[in-house]
Amino acid sequence: MEKYLCKRRLRCVFKDGRIGFKPSIIKDNEREQLEKLLTNPSNGIVGYTELLNWVNTELHKDMKYITLVKYVQRNFNTKIKVARKSHVKKEEKAVEAFKKTSIKSV
């Protein structure tokens, strides 16, 4: 049968050799923990490397960097963003006072 399909060439080109799918290494309850961490703006995690360290210590998973990056990008739409560093525990009142007294450019 296989030879017959390959003789027709069109079937051979569109043939998919994959057999099944791999189950996710991250379970549902771990996914919820990860989602809670990523939606919290004051968590202190500033990059994928720190996130990988958190996953390795808290979830006790031995994951590769690229596996975690692609999982988080696919499921939570994260992106690499480079911004100015800001202290996690800064006071919001002091920030508002600074913004009110700063000189605005025209």
Buried (B, 14 or more C-beta within 10 A) or exposed (E): EEEEEEEEEEEEEEEEEEEEEEEEBBEEEBBEBBEEBBEEEEBEBBEBEEBBEBBEEEBEBEBEEEBBBEBBEEBEEBEEEEEEEEEEEEEEEEEEEEEEEEEEEE
